[in-house]
Amino acid sequence: MTLAIILVVAAILSLALIVGLAVSRTLQLSVRSNLAGQIEPIDVEAFRNLINVADDAFLRESLAPKQFRAVRRARLRATAAYVSQAGRNAVVLVHIGQAALTSSDLRTQQAAQELVNDALLVRRNATFALLRIYAAFAWPNSVLPAHAIAERYEHLSGSAMLLGRLQNPAVSVRLAARLQ
């Protein structure tokens, strides 16, 4: 019995170590002269439509179970792509915020600290959301955990805009794509 407990604890610790290493390696983004250019805008409205619970309920009622699982898995893949991009953008914003922390302007330092905190939170939440999304591939009827990512990403976008306006009012950082 104790051997089984030891093996389970060792497996959990190993998994935590692997996830920690993966997250830390993605945070070690190669530093380029134009960090803001590395940000890929996300269509937040399309992302919100994709994770809409009412749409899932409608699809579940309208489609045969086999068709629903196929559609749900396709939606899960698209959701994973959005969440992954939000995580990558958050890594870039951590670096932008860390660079701005050295500013002599107090408002810029405060905005940079808020940006770093928000970006780290989005990155952490994106990592856990991806784990839950990939688990949902096995159980397509489960609830998606990506609602918090969309809300936190919009808040992160506001933090990035504030820092961008403080540093350079003529140029802003675009995190959300808008339909024309």
Secondary structure, DSSP 8 states (H G I E B T S, - for coil): -HHHHHHHHHHHHHHHHHHHHHHHHHHS----S-SGGG---B-HHHHHHHT-HHHHHHHHHHS-HHHHHHHHHHHHHHHHHHHHHHHHHHHHHHHHHHHHTT-S-HHHHHHHHHHHHHHHHHHHHHHHHHHHHHHHHH-TTS----HHHHHHHHHHHHHHHHHHHHH-TT-----B----
